[in-house]
Amino acid sequence: HRIRITLTSRNVKSLEKVCADLISGAREKELHVAGPVRLPTRTLRLCVRKSPNGEGTNTFDRWEMRIHKRLIDLHSPSDVVKQITSISIEPGVEVEV
């Protein structure tokens, strides 16, 4: 089976750590691993007026949230993948199989 795992997170460090853990776990079981493929970072931007009411100079705050995404492809039976993905996953990292 070809199984694709997508990891999304706002924090790069924890995302890379989970990626490394998954891949090292797969390599221990001698599976064919492709990745981690770094997909383009999605930047969500918000422009907000700084002043709480309408008066004053028009100053804006620019907030942004960056969402990083990684792809890992595994060639293995699905029960083995369950063992690999059962490792402790850091908070803030979402895993999709």
C-alpha positions as CSV (number, residue, x, y, z in Angstrom):
1,H,0.0,0.0,0.0
2,R,1.1,3.6,-0.6
3,I,0.2,5.7,2.4
4,R,0.5,9.5,2.4
5,I,0.8,11.3,5.7
6,T,0.3,15.0,5.8
7,L,1.6,17.0,8.8
8,T,0.4,20.6,9.4
9,S,1.5,23.0,12.1
10,R,2.1,26.6,12.9
11,N,5.4,25.8,14.6
12,V,8.3,24.7,12.4
13,K,10.5,23.1,15.1
14,S,7.8,20.7,16.4
15,L,6.7,19.9,12.9
16,E,10.3,18.9,11.8
17,K,10.7,16.9,15.0
18,V,7.5,14.9,14.4
19,C,8.7,14.4,10.7
20,A,12.1,13.1,11.9
21,D,10.4,10.8,14.4
22,L,8.1,9.3,11.8
23,I,10.8,8.8,9.3
24,S,13.2,7.2,11.8
25,G,10.5,4.9,12.9
26,A,9.7,3.9,9.3
27,R,13.4,3.3,8.5
28,E,13.8,1.0,11.6
29,K,11.1,-1.2,10.1
30,E,12.9,-1.0,6.7
31,L,10.1,0.7,4.7
32,H,10.4,2.7,1.6
33,V,10.0,6.4,2.6
34,A,9.7,9.4,0.3
35,G,9.8,12.8,1.9
36,P,9.4,15.0,3.9
37,V,8.2,17.1,1.0
38,R,8.0,20.7,2.1
39,L,4.8,22.3,0.7
40,P,4.6,26.1,0.4
41,T,3.9,27.9,3.6
42,R,0.4,29.3,3.7
43,T,0.3,32.8,5.2
44,L,-2.9,34.0,6.7
45,R,-2.8,37.8,7.0
46,L,-5.2,40.1,9.0
47,C,-5.0,43.9,8.8
48,V,-6.7,45.6,11.8
49,R,-7.1,49.2,12.8
50,K,-5.1,49.9,15.9
51,S,-7.5,52.5,17.4
52,P,-10.4,51.1,19.3
53,N,-12.7,53.9,18.1
54,G,-12.8,55.7,14.7
55,E,-10.8,58.8,15.6
56,G,-7.0,59.3,15.4
57,T,-4.6,58.6,12.5
58,N,-5.3,55.5,10.5
59,T,-2.7,53.1,11.8
60,F,-3.0,49.4,11.1
61,D,-1.7,46.3,12.7
62,R,-0.7,43.5,10.4
63,W,-1.1,40.1,12.0
64,E,-0.1,36.9,10.3
65,M,-0.3,33.2,11.0
66,R,2.0,30.9,9.0
67,I,0.9,27.3,8.4
68,H,3.6,24.9,7.4
69,K,2.9,21.6,5.7
70,R,4.9,18.4,5.1
71,L,4.2,15.3,3.1
72,I,5.6,11.8,3.8
73,D,4.9,8.9,1.5
74,L,5.3,5.3,2.9
75,H,5.0,2.0,1.1
76,S,3.8,-0.5,3.7
77,P,0.9,-2.5,5.0
78,S,-1.6,-0.4,7.1
79,D,-1.0,-2.2,10.4
80,V,2.6,-1.2,10.4
81,V,1.7,2.4,9.8
82,K,-0.5,2.3,12.9
83,Q,2.5,1.3,14.9
84,I,4.7,4.1,13.5
85,T,2.0,6.9,13.9
86,S,1.3,5.8,17.5
87,I,4.5,7.7,18.6
88,S,4.1,10.8,20.8
89,I,3.1,13.7,18.6
90,E,3.9,17.2,19.8
91,P,1.0,19.5,20.6
92,G,0.0,21.8,17.7
93,V,1.0,19.3,15.0
94,E,-1.9,17.7,13.1
95,V,-1.4,14.4,11.4
96,E,-3.6,13.1,8.5
97,V,-3.1,9.6,7.2
